[in-house]
Amino acid sequence: MKGYKIIILVAIYVMLLTAVSTVGATSVAPNIVSIHQDGQKIEQTIQLQQRESVSSTTTFPMFYGKYNGETVEFIDPADLVAAQNKQQRTPIQATGATEILLETFEGSVDPKFQINTDSSYTWGVVPCYSTLGLGWTVLGSKSVWVAGTPNDGNPQLDPCTNTAIYPADLNVTLTYGPFSLADAKNASLDFLYRLESEFNGDFLFWGASKDGINYEGEKISGDYTHGPYQTSTGNPFSYNLESFDLTNVPVLGDLTGETEVWIRFQFSSNSNDITGSGAFLDYITIRKSSATQERITYENFDDTPFPNTAWLAHDQSGSDYKWGSVNCSALSEPNAMWVARGGLGVDPCVGTNITYPKSIESWLIYGPFNLSIASDAWVDFYFRADTELGASPAASDVFWWWASKDGTSYEGQGVASNIYTDERGNQEGYNLMRLDLKKAGFDDNGQPLDMRGERNVWIAFVLLANDNDTTGGGVYVDDVTVVLEQEQTYIPALVRNPTSTPTPVPTTTPSPTPTITPIPNGGFTFRNETGNPVYIELFQPSDTLYGSRSFSADQGPFIWDEIPPGTYDWLLSGTCPQGAGQIGSLKGRAQIIIVSGSNDAAFNDGKNQVDCTG
């Protein structure tokens, strides 16, 4: 990289600057558990109390930028929002997907929300600690707080100060439902939360129910105030993302197909003295989909040596410090990826206070993968970061997650500073992040950068470090999942007639019309060694799509015949088992020659099979 090209200096350097623990905090006993919640079904709807917003200076939790192959352009999110507001934009929707709920607590709260009243305080909307949402979304100034509504004549509490504390002896519920998942194949509850509670004493629970009475889910306690999603008030109290899979609820299992489902948030505190501010929630989403969902890849960096054919690690600065697998500080043990283990190599697992090198541009790239048939697609990954946060973007060591259509120009988001959770059991301080490939970024007109429909897509995790001395622990990445949903059902392509009978040309001397003998079509035969369905596209030399077909997960052999003779490019997409790489070729399409009257055409490797070695 030749240097930074600063377009706008984003005033975000205050974010997370007051984090007091290092990313290398010692893990504690597991604190995520399956629990069983019993209680009375709430029949009436109780409106959440709301108060007017207070004025605040908005700052932004993330860097936004574009990489053109040489330099990074930092984009001011305020300008981005202004550009979007000028456009008559159609919301980005995924075919077959429905947002049952998207609650930001900025206006009237959905009437299906219910709160209990048998506690001194219960959930209520407050004019502070709003998140800036997921991805590129900028929201307002409100959130819902665990003690925002007083009961039985208790005084109103103000959580909008750094000294706010939640009451003792609470048992408060926030319930939504019922809603139907009868027509869903996939469903999830996604939300942002901030928690500061007595560790192993006061708990935040989220879960789901089939009857509105018995709830199953997960609970946590402790300090979760250093996540990557900052609040709109510009303070260091930041949110974390949680994605609760409604197809795999503890005890209850898969809730898709159910006609009535409820979700619940519950906060309980004991009688001990309290110093924390409790639980805040924002940006609560319930999503269902009728599309078929598959994982293009799930990588926990445990089973396969790195680098390999699926992932590329390199250093663009010439310092030869690269991402590499390490056997410490992993989310899912034993291994994770650390930003400078490869190449010259620094081992963060040996010694204490190991720091990342300065002046590096360390890239970890996955791809290309095929989204030409995607109705929706996203990347979920876990990371923890401890990097320099300077007075400007150029003075910071930014960890980026980017997407690209050409493998050269990338766009996306980044963060700097200490970003971690340190009291979540065996999760070693990791944060869940989601890169929505429907809107990986925005163009100059504020229109979403949509990766769906692209035959070649890349993602990259990058640390760009300046030449200042470093003191932080760097960046770890683990458990990367690329998810694709497909709504369309593909049928075999129509076979085109390769020949035609010419119209006879009249002559002064009549003569028989010549008979043109059609050239027999051909085809190819192959085996499927991936263990999963595969999808093949054939392209003519003009790069025109001839046809496409899906093939089952059976080994075969399969035959695609009745193809006119000639040379074709082929593109293969599908899913490989964990750690087994990616099918197809990282170098793009490769030619296959269809021979007249034969179904024995071979792929370029001559093996006549598709597997996970490409």
C-alpha positions as CSV (number, residue, x, y, z in Angstrom):
1,M,0.0,0.0,0.0
2,K,1.4,3.4,-1.0
3,G,-0.4,5.4,1.6
4,Y,-3.6,6.7,2.9
5,K,-5.7,9.1,0.9
6,I,-7.8,11.0,3.5
7,I,-11.1,12.2,2.0
8,I,-12.7,13.2,5.3
9,L,-11.5,12.9,8.8
10,V,-14.2,11.2,10.7
11,A,-14.7,12.5,14.3
12,I,-14.9,9.1,15.9
13,Y,-11.7,9.0,17.9
14,V,-13.6,9.2,21.2
15,M,-15.1,5.8,20.7
16,L,-14.1,3.2,23.2
17,L,-11.1,5.2,24.3
18,T,-12.0,4.6,27.9
19,A,-11.9,0.8,27.7
20,V,-10.1,-0.3,30.9
21,S,-9.3,-4.0,30.2
22,T,-7.0,-5.4,27.6
23,V,-8.1,-7.8,24.9
24,G,-6.1,-10.5,26.5
25,A,-8.2,-10.7,29.6
26,T,-8.3,-14.1,31.3
27,S,-11.4,-16.1,30.5
28,V,-13.8,-17.0,33.2
29,A,-16.2,-19.9,33.8
30,P,-18.9,-20.3,31.0
31,N,-21.8,-18.0,31.5
32,I,-24.0,-18.8,28.6
33,V,-26.4,-21.5,29.6
34,S,-29.7,-23.0,28.6
35,I,-32.3,-22.1,31.2
36,H,-36.0,-22.8,31.7
37,Q,-38.3,-19.8,32.3
38,D,-41.7,-20.3,33.8
39,G,-44.4,-17.7,34.3
40,Q,-47.9,-16.5,33.6
41,K,-48.9,-15.8,30.0
42,I,-49.4,-12.0,29.6
43,E,-52.7,-11.5,27.8
44,Q,-52.9,-7.7,27.8
45,T,-50.6,-5.3,25.9
46,I,-48.9,-2.7,28.1
47,Q,-47.4,0.3,26.3
48,L,-43.8,0.9,27.1
49,Q,-43.2,4.3,28.7
50,Q,-41.4,6.7,26.5
51,R,-39.6,10.0,27.2
52,E,-38.4,12.7,24.8
53,S,-34.9,12.6,23.5
54,V,-32.1,14.7,24.9
55,S,-29.8,16.6,22.6
56,S,-26.5,14.9,21.9
57,T,-23.5,15.1,19.7
58,T,-23.6,12.1,17.3
59,T,-20.4,10.2,16.7
60,F,-20.0,7.1,14.7
61,P,-18.8,3.7,15.9
62,M,-17.0,2.5,12.8
63,F,-14.8,3.7,10.0
64,Y,-16.2,3.5,6.5
65,G,-13.9,3.2,3.5
66,K,-13.1,2.1,0.0
67,Y,-9.8,0.4,-1.1
68,N,-8.9,0.9,-4.8
69,G,-5.9,-1.4,-4.9
70,E,-3.5,1.2,-3.6
71,T,-5.1,3.6,-1.1
72,V,-8.0,3.8,1.4
73,E,-10.6,6.5,1.1
74,F,-12.3,7.3,4.4
75,I,-15.9,8.3,4.1
76,D,-17.8,10.5,6.5
77,P,-21.0,8.6,7.5
78,A,-22.9,11.9,7.8
79,D,-22.2,12.6,4.1
80,L,-23.2,9.0,3.3
81,V,-26.5,9.5,5.1
82,A,-27.1,12.8,3.3
83,A,-26.5,11.1,0.0
84,Q,-29.0,8.4,0.8
85,N,-31.7,10.9,1.9
86,K,-31.5,12.5,-1.5
87,Q,-32.3,9.3,-3.3
88,Q,-35.7,7.7,-3.8
89,R,-34.4,4.4,-2.7
90,T,-36.2,1.1,-2.6
91,P,-35.5,-0.9,0.5
92,I,-33.2,-3.8,-0.1
93,Q,-35.3,-6.9,0.3
94,A,-34.3,-10.6,0.2
95,T,-36.7,-12.7,-1.9
96,G,-38.5,-15.1,0.3
97,A,-37.5,-13.3,3.5
98,T,-39.8,-11.3,5.9
99,E,-38.9,-9.0,8.7
100,I,-41.6,-9.9,11.3
101,L,-40.2,-7.3,13.5
102,L,-37.8,-4.4,13.3
103,E,-38.0,-2.4,16.5
104,T,-35.7,0.7,17.1
105,F,-37.9,2.3,19.8
106,E,-37.8,5.6,18.0
107,G,-41.5,5.9,17.4
108,S,-44.6,4.0,18.4
109,V,-43.6,0.6,19.8
110,D,-45.0,-2.4,18.2
111,P,-48.2,-3.3,20.2
112,K,-47.3,-7.0,20.4
113,F,-44.7,-6.0,22.9
114,Q,-45.8,-6.7,26.5
115,I,-44.2,-5.9,29.9
116,N,-44.9,-7.2,33.4
117,T,-46.1,-4.8,36.1
118,D,-45.4,-6.9,39.2
119,S,-42.0,-5.3,39.9
120,S,-40.9,-1.9,41.3
121,Y,-39.6,-1.0,37.8
122,T,-39.8,-2.6,34.4
123,W,-38.6,-2.0,30.8
124,G,-39.2,1.4,29.3
125,V,-38.0,3.5,26.4
126,V,-35.3,6.0,27.4
127,P,-33.9,9.0,25.4
128,C,-30.3,7.8,25.3
129,Y,-28.0,4.9,24.5
130,S,-29.5,4.3,21.1
131,T,-27.3,2.3,18.8
132,L,-26.3,3.3,15.3
133,G,-27.7,0.1,14.0
134,L,-26.2,-2.7,11.9
135,G,-24.0,-2.0,8.9
136,W,-24.5,1.3,7.3
137,T,-27.8,2.2,9.1
138,V,-28.0,5.3,11.2
139,L,-30.8,5.4,13.7
140,G,-32.1,7.8,16.3
141,S,-31.6,8.5,20.0
142,K,-33.7,6.0,22.0
143,S,-33.3,2.5,23.4
144,V,-35.2,0.4,25.9
145,W,-33.8,0.1,29.4
146,V,-34.5,-2.5,32.1
147,A,-35.9,0.1,34.6
148,G,-37.3,2.8,32.3
149,T,-40.9,2.5,33.6
150,P,-41.6,3.0,37.4
151,N,-44.4,1.1,39.1
152,D,-46.3,1.6,42.4
153,G,-45.4,5.3,42.7
154,N,-41.6,4.8,42.5
155,P,-39.6,7.8,41.2
156,Q,-38.5,8.0,37.6
157,L,-34.9,6.9,37.2
158,D,-32.5,8.5,34.7
159,P,-30.1,6.1,33.0
160,C,-28.7,8.8,30.7
161,T,-25.7,9.5,32.9
162,N,-22.5,7.6,33.5
163,T,-23.5,7.1,37.1
164,A,-26.8,5.5,36.5
165,I,-27.5,2.2,38.3
166,Y,-30.4,-0.3,38.1
167,P,-32.5,-1.2,41.1
168,A,-32.1,-4.4,43.2
169,D,-34.6,-7.2,43.4
170,L,-35.9,-6.8,39.8
171,N,-37.6,-9.5,37.8
172,V,-38.8,-7.8,34.6
173,T,-39.9,-9.2,31.3
174,L,-40.2,-7.8,27.8
175,T,-42.2,-10.2,25.6
176,Y,-43.2,-10.1,21.9
177,G,-45.7,-12.3,20.2
178,P,-47.4,-14.4,19.1
179,F,-46.1,-14.6,15.6
180,S,-46.2,-17.4,13.1
181,L,-43.3,-19.4,11.6
182,A,-45.6,-21.9,9.9
183,D,-44.2,-21.1,6.4
184,A,-40.6,-20.6,7.4
185,K,-37.6,-22.7,6.7
186,N,-35.2,-20.4,8.6
187,A,-35.8,-17.8,11.4
188,S,-33.7,-15.8,13.9
189,L,-34.0,-13.2,16.6
190,D,-31.2,-10.6,16.1
191,F,-30.7,-7.7,18.5
192,L,-28.1,-5.3,19.9
193,Y,-27.6,-5.2,23.7
194,R,-25.5,-3.5,26.3
195,L,-25.1,-5.0,29.7
196,E,-23.4,-4.0,32.9
197,S,-24.5,-6.2,35.8
198,E,-23.2,-8.1,38.8
199,F,-21.2,-11.1,37.4
200,N,-23.0,-14.4,38.2
201,G,-25.6,-12.4,40.2
202,D,-27.8,-10.3,37.9
203,F,-28.7,-11.8,34.5
204,L,-30.0,-10.9,31.1
205,F,-32.0,-13.7,29.5
206,W,-33.4,-14.1,26.0
207,G,-35.4,-17.0,24.7
208,A,-38.4,-18.3,22.9
209,S,-41.6,-20.2,23.7
210,K,-44.3,-22.2,21.9
211,D,-47.0,-21.4,24.5
212,G,-46.2,-18.0,25.8
213,I,-45.5,-19.4,29.3
214,N,-42.4,-21.6,29.2
215,Y,-39.3,-20.0,27.7
216,E,-36.0,-21.6,26.8
217,G,-32.9,-19.7,25.8
218,E,-29.6,-18.2,27.2
219,K,-28.5,-15.9,29.9
220,I,-25.4,-13.8,30.6
221,S,-24.1,-11.5,33.3
222,G,-21.1,-9.2,33.7
223,D,-19.6,-6.4,31.6
224,Y,-20.6,-6.1,28.0
225,T,-20.0,-2.4,27.4
226,H,-17.0,-2.5,25.0
227,G,-18.7,-4.0,21.9
228,P,-18.2,-2.7,18.3
229,Y,-21.6,-1.0,18.0
230,Q,-21.4,2.4,19.7
231,T,-24.2,4.6,21.0
232,S,-25.5,7.7,19.3
233,T,-24.7,9.8,22.4
234,G,-21.0,9.6,21.5
235,N,-19.9,7.9,24.8
236,P,-17.8,4.8,25.1
237,F,-20.7,2.6,26.2
238,S,-21.0,0.3,23.2
239,Y,-23.4,-2.5,22.1
240,N,-22.9,-6.1,21.1
241,L,-24.7,-8.2,18.4
242,E,-26.6,-11.4,19.3
243,S,-28.2,-13.7,16.7
244,F,-30.5,-16.3,18.3
245,D,-31.3,-19.1,15.9
246,L,-35.0,-20.0,16.1
247,T,-34.3,-23.3,14.3
248,N,-32.1,-24.5,17.2
249,V,-33.5,-23.2,20.5
250,P,-32.2,-25.0,23.6
251,V,-34.7,-27.8,24.6
252,L,-37.4,-26.7,22.1
253,G,-35.3,-27.3,19.0
254,D,-36.6,-26.0,15.6
255,L,-39.6,-23.6,15.9
256,T,-40.2,-23.3,12.2
257,G,-43.5,-24.7,11.3
258,E,-45.1,-23.4,14.5
259,T,-48.2,-21.2,14.2
260,E,-47.6,-19.3,17.4
261,V,-44.2,-18.3,18.8
262,W,-43.1,-15.8,21.4
263,I,-39.8,-14.3,22.3
264,R,-38.8,-12.8,25.6
265,F,-36.1,-10.7,27.3
266,Q,-35.9,-11.0,31.0
267,F,-33.6,-9.2,33.5
268,S,-33.3,-10.4,37.1
269,S,-31.3,-8.8,39.9
270,N,-30.6,-9.9,43.5
271,S,-30.5,-7.8,46.6
272,N,-26.8,-7.1,46.6
273,D,-25.4,-3.6,46.2
274,I,-25.3,-2.5,42.6
275,T,-22.7,-0.4,40.6
276,G,-23.7,-1.1,37.0
277,S,-26.3,0.5,34.7
278,G,-28.1,-2.8,33.8
279,A,-29.4,-3.8,30.4
280,F,-30.2,-1.8,27.3
281,L,-31.7,-3.2,24.1
282,D,-32.0,-1.8,20.6
283,Y,-32.5,-2.8,17.0
284,I,-34.5,-5.9,17.7
285,T,-35.3,-7.9,14.6
286,I,-37.2,-11.1,14.0
287,R,-36.6,-12.5,10.5
288,K,-38.0,-15.5,8.8
289,S,-37.3,-16.9,5.3
290,S,-38.9,-19.5,3.0
291,A,-35.6,-19.8,1.1
292,T,-33.2,-22.7,1.2
293,Q,-30.2,-21.7,3.3
294,E,-26.8,-23.1,3.0
295,R,-23.3,-22.3,4.3
296,I,-20.9,-21.6,1.5
297,T,-18.2,-22.0,4.1
298,Y,-17.8,-22.3,7.9
299,E,-14.2,-21.9,9.0
300,N,-12.9,-22.2,12.5
301,F,-9.3,-22.5,11.4
302,D,-8.9,-25.8,13.4
303,D,-8.8,-28.6,10.8
304,T,-6.8,-27.3,7.9
305,P,-3.2,-25.8,7.8
306,F,-3.0,-22.2,6.6
307,P,-2.6,-20.7,4.1
308,N,-4.5,-23.1,1.8
309,T,-6.4,-23.0,-1.4
310,A,-9.5,-21.5,0.2
311,W,-7.8,-18.7,2.1
312,L,-5.0,-16.4,1.0
313,A,-2.8,-14.6,3.5
314,H,-0.4,-11.9,2.3
315,D,1.2,-8.6,3.4
316,Q,0.8,-5.7,1.0
317,S,3.4,-3.5,2.7
318,G,6.4,-5.8,2.0
319,S,7.1,-6.4,5.7
320,D,6.0,-10.1,5.3
321,Y,4.0,-10.3,8.5
322,K,0.8,-12.3,7.6
323,W,-2.3,-13.8,9.1
324,G,-1.6,-17.2,10.5
325,S,-3.2,-19.8,12.7
326,V,-2.4,-19.8,16.5
327,N,-3.4,-22.3,19.2
328,C,-4.4,-19.8,21.9
329,S,-7.1,-17.3,22.6
330,A,-9.5,-19.0,20.2
331,L,-13.3,-18.7,20.2
332,S,-13.8,-22.3,19.3
333,E,-10.7,-24.2,20.4
334,P,-8.0,-24.9,19.7
335,N,-7.1,-22.4,16.9
336,A,-7.9,-18.9,15.7
337,M,-6.3,-16.6,13.1
338,W,-4.0,-13.8,14.4
339,V,-2.9,-10.9,12.2
340,A,0.9,-11.4,12.2
341,R,1.6,-15.1,12.9
342,G,2.5,-16.0,9.3
343,G,5.5,-14.9,7.2
344,L,8.2,-13.6,9.5
345,G,5.9,-14.6,12.3
346,V,5.2,-13.4,15.8
347,D,3.7,-16.0,18.2
348,P,1.2,-14.3,20.5
349,C,0.9,-17.5,22.5
350,V,4.4,-17.3,23.9
351,G,5.3,-14.8,26.6
352,T,3.2,-11.9,27.9
353,N,2.2,-8.5,26.4
354,I,2.9,-9.6,22.9
355,T,2.1,-6.8,20.4
356,Y,1.5,-6.7,16.7
357,P,4.1,-5.2,14.4
358,K,3.9,-1.7,13.1
359,S,3.8,-0.7,9.4
360,I,1.9,-3.8,8.2
361,E,-0.9,-4.3,5.7
362,S,-1.9,-7.8,6.5
363,W,-4.7,-9.4,4.4
364,L,-6.7,-12.5,4.8
365,I,-8.9,-13.2,1.7
366,Y,-11.6,-15.8,1.0
367,G,-13.0,-16.3,-2.5
368,P,-14.1,-16.1,-5.0
369,F,-17.5,-17.6,-4.2
370,N,-20.7,-17.5,-6.3
371,L,-23.7,-15.4,-5.4
372,S,-25.4,-15.5,-8.8
373,I,-28.3,-17.6,-7.4
374,A,-28.5,-15.8,-4.0
375,S,-31.7,-14.2,-2.8
376,D,-29.8,-13.2,0.4
377,A,-26.2,-13.5,1.6
378,W,-24.2,-12.4,4.5
379,V,-21.0,-13.1,6.5
380,D,-21.0,-13.7,10.2
381,F,-17.6,-13.7,12.0
382,Y,-16.2,-13.2,15.5
383,F,-13.3,-11.0,16.2
384,R,-11.5,-9.2,19.0
385,A,-9.3,-6.2,18.5
386,D,-6.7,-4.2,20.5
387,T,-5.2,-1.6,18.1
388,E,-4.1,2.0,18.1
389,L,-6.9,4.6,18.0
390,G,-5.4,7.9,17.1
391,A,-6.8,11.5,16.7
392,S,-7.7,10.8,13.1
393,P,-8.4,7.8,10.8
394,A,-4.9,8.0,9.3
395,A,-3.4,8.0,12.8
396,S,-5.2,4.8,13.7
397,D,-4.5,1.1,13.1
398,V,-7.8,0.0,11.5
399,F,-9.1,-3.5,11.3
400,W,-11.3,-3.7,8.2
401,W,-13.8,-6.2,6.9
402,W,-14.4,-5.7,3.2
403,A,-16.2,-7.2,0.2
404,S,-15.3,-7.1,-3.5
405,K,-16.7,-7.9,-6.9
406,D,-13.3,-8.1,-8.7
407,G,-10.8,-9.1,-6.1
408,T,-9.0,-5.7,-6.4
409,S,-11.3,-3.0,-5.2
410,Y,-12.9,-3.5,-1.8
411,E,-15.4,-1.6,0.3
412,G,-16.7,-2.0,3.9
413,Q,-16.2,-1.1,7.5
414,G,-13.5,-1.0,10.1
415,V,-12.8,-0.4,13.8
416,A,-9.9,0.6,16.0
417,S,-9.2,0.5,19.8
418,N,-10.0,-2.1,22.4
419,I,-13.1,-3.9,21.3
420,Y,-14.0,-7.0,23.3
421,T,-16.2,-8.7,25.8
422,D,-14.3,-10.2,28.7
423,E,-16.8,-12.0,30.9
424,R,-18.5,-14.4,28.5
425,G,-17.0,-17.6,29.6
426,N,-15.1,-19.5,27.0
427,Q,-15.6,-16.9,24.3
428,E,-12.3,-15.2,25.1
429,G,-13.6,-11.7,24.5
430,Y,-14.9,-12.1,21.0
431,N,-17.6,-10.0,19.3
432,L,-20.0,-11.2,16.7
433,M,-20.0,-9.1,13.5
434,R,-22.2,-9.4,10.4
435,L,-21.3,-8.2,6.9
436,D,-24.6,-7.9,4.9
437,L,-23.7,-8.7,1.3
438,K,-26.9,-7.0,0.1
439,K,-25.4,-3.7,1.2
440,A,-21.7,-4.3,1.6
441,G,-21.2,-0.5,1.0
442,F,-22.6,2.3,-1.0
443,D,-21.8,3.9,-4.3
444,D,-21.2,7.6,-4.9
445,N,-24.9,8.2,-5.2
446,G,-25.7,6.5,-1.9
447,Q,-27.1,3.4,-3.6
448,P,-26.4,0.1,-1.9
449,L,-23.5,-2.0,-3.1
450,D,-25.3,-5.3,-3.7
451,M,-23.2,-8.5,-4.2
452,R,-26.1,-10.7,-5.1
453,G,-26.1,-11.8,-8.7
454,E,-22.3,-11.7,-8.9
455,R,-20.5,-14.9,-10.0
456,N,-17.3,-13.9,-8.2
457,V,-17.3,-12.3,-4.8
458,W,-14.4,-12.0,-2.3
459,I,-14.2,-11.0,1.4
460,A,-11.2,-9.8,3.2
461,F,-10.1,-9.1,6.7
462,V,-7.3,-6.5,6.8
463,L,-5.2,-4.7,9.4
464,L,-3.7,-1.5,8.2
465,A,-1.1,-0.4,10.8
466,N,0.9,2.9,10.6
467,D,4.5,3.4,11.6
468,N,3.8,4.3,15.2
469,D,5.1,1.9,17.9
470,T,2.4,-0.5,18.9
471,T,1.3,-1.6,22.3
472,G,-1.9,-3.6,21.7
473,G,-2.6,-7.3,21.2
474,G,-3.7,-6.9,17.6
475,V,-6.6,-8.7,16.0
476,Y,-7.9,-12.3,16.2
477,V,-10.6,-13.7,13.9
478,D,-12.5,-17.0,14.4
479,D,-15.6,-18.9,13.3
480,V,-16.2,-17.3,9.9
481,T,-19.5,-18.3,8.2
482,V,-20.6,-17.3,4.7
483,V,-24.3,-17.9,4.3
484,L,-26.4,-18.0,1.1
485,E,-30.1,-18.2,0.7
486,Q,-31.7,-19.4,-2.6
487,E,-35.3,-18.9,-3.3
488,Q,-35.3,-19.9,-7.0
489,T,-35.7,-23.5,-8.1
490,Y,-33.6,-24.1,-11.2
491,I,-34.7,-26.6,-13.9
492,P,-32.5,-27.9,-16.7
493,A,-31.8,-25.4,-19.3
494,L,-33.7,-25.5,-22.6
495,V,-31.7,-27.2,-25.3
496,R,-31.1,-25.0,-28.3
497,N,-31.5,-26.4,-31.8
498,P,-27.9,-26.3,-33.2
499,T,-28.9,-26.4,-36.9
500,S,-31.6,-25.1,-39.2
501,T,-32.9,-26.1,-42.5
502,P,-32.0,-23.4,-45.1
503,T,-34.7,-22.0,-47.3
504,P,-34.3,-23.2,-50.9
505,V,-33.1,-20.6,-53.4
506,P,-35.1,-20.6,-56.7
507,T,-33.1,-21.2,-59.9
508,T,-34.0,-21.2,-63.5
509,T,-33.3,-24.9,-63.6
510,P,-35.1,-26.6,-60.7
511,S,-32.9,-28.7,-58.6
512,P,-33.3,-30.7,-55.4
513,T,-32.9,-28.8,-52.2
514,P,-29.7,-29.9,-50.5
515,T,-30.2,-31.8,-47.3
516,I,-28.2,-30.6,-44.3
517,T,-27.3,-33.4,-41.9
518,P,-27.6,-32.1,-38.3
519,I,-24.4,-32.4,-36.2
520,P,-25.1,-34.6,-33.2
521,N,-25.0,-32.9,-29.9
522,G,-22.7,-34.0,-27.0
523,G,-22.3,-33.7,-23.3
524,F,-20.3,-34.5,-20.3
525,T,-20.3,-37.0,-17.5
526,F,-19.0,-36.3,-13.9
527,R,-19.1,-37.5,-10.3
528,N,-20.0,-35.3,-7.4
529,E,-17.5,-35.9,-4.5
530,T,-18.4,-32.9,-2.4
531,G,-21.3,-34.5,-0.5
532,N,-23.5,-31.5,-1.2
533,P,-25.6,-30.2,-4.1
534,V,-23.7,-28.4,-6.9
535,Y,-24.7,-25.8,-9.5
536,I,-23.0,-25.6,-12.9
537,E,-23.2,-22.8,-15.4
538,L,-22.0,-23.1,-19.0
539,F,-20.9,-20.0,-21.0
540,Q,-20.3,-19.7,-24.7
541,P,-17.1,-18.0,-26.0
542,S,-19.0,-14.7,-26.1
543,D,-19.5,-15.0,-22.4
544,T,-23.2,-15.6,-23.0
545,L,-24.8,-18.0,-20.6
546,Y,-25.8,-21.1,-22.5
547,G,-27.5,-22.8,-19.5
548,S,-27.4,-23.8,-15.9
549,R,-28.3,-26.9,-13.9
550,S,-28.4,-28.0,-10.3
551,F,-27.3,-31.5,-9.4
552,S,-28.0,-33.4,-6.1
553,A,-25.6,-34.4,-3.4
554,D,-25.4,-37.9,-4.7
555,Q,-22.1,-39.1,-6.1
556,G,-23.6,-39.9,-9.5
557,P,-22.3,-40.2,-12.1
558,F,-24.4,-37.4,-13.7
559,I,-24.8,-36.6,-17.4
560,W,-25.6,-33.3,-18.9
561,D,-26.2,-34.0,-22.6
562,E,-27.8,-32.5,-25.7
563,I,-25.2,-29.7,-25.7
564,P,-24.1,-28.4,-29.1
565,P,-20.5,-29.2,-29.9
566,G,-17.9,-26.5,-29.1
567,T,-15.8,-25.0,-26.4
568,Y,-17.5,-23.7,-23.3
569,D,-16.4,-22.0,-20.0
570,W,-17.9,-23.6,-16.9
571,L,-18.5,-22.2,-13.5
572,L,-19.1,-24.4,-10.5
573,S,-20.5,-23.5,-7.2
574,G,-21.6,-25.3,-4.0
575,T,-20.6,-26.1,-0.5
576,C,-17.7,-28.1,1.0
577,P,-17.4,-29.6,4.5
578,Q,-15.8,-27.6,7.2
579,G,-12.1,-27.0,6.6
580,A,-12.2,-28.7,3.2
581,G,-11.8,-25.6,1.1
582,Q,-14.0,-24.5,-1.7
583,I,-15.1,-26.2,-4.9
584,G,-14.3,-24.9,-8.3
585,S,-11.2,-23.0,-9.2
586,L,-9.7,-19.9,-7.5
587,K,-8.5,-18.8,-11.0
588,G,-11.9,-18.5,-12.5
589,R,-13.7,-20.5,-15.2
590,A,-11.9,-23.2,-17.1
591,Q,-12.8,-24.6,-20.5
592,I,-14.6,-27.8,-21.3
593,I,-14.9,-29.1,-24.9
594,I,-18.1,-30.7,-26.0
595,V,-17.5,-33.3,-28.7
596,S,-20.2,-34.3,-31.3
597,G,-21.9,-37.5,-30.4
598,S,-20.1,-38.1,-27.1
599,N,-20.9,-37.6,-23.4
600,D,-17.3,-38.1,-22.3
601,A,-16.1,-34.5,-22.3
602,A,-13.7,-33.9,-19.4
603,F,-13.2,-31.0,-17.1
604,N,-9.9,-29.3,-17.4
605,D,-8.2,-31.5,-14.8
606,G,-9.2,-34.7,-16.6
607,K,-10.7,-36.2,-13.4
608,N,-14.3,-35.9,-14.5
609,Q,-15.4,-35.1,-11.0
610,V,-16.1,-32.1,-8.8
611,D,-14.5,-32.1,-5.4
612,C,-13.2,-29.8,-2.7
613,T,-9.6,-29.5,-3.9
614,G,-10.1,-26.5,-6.1
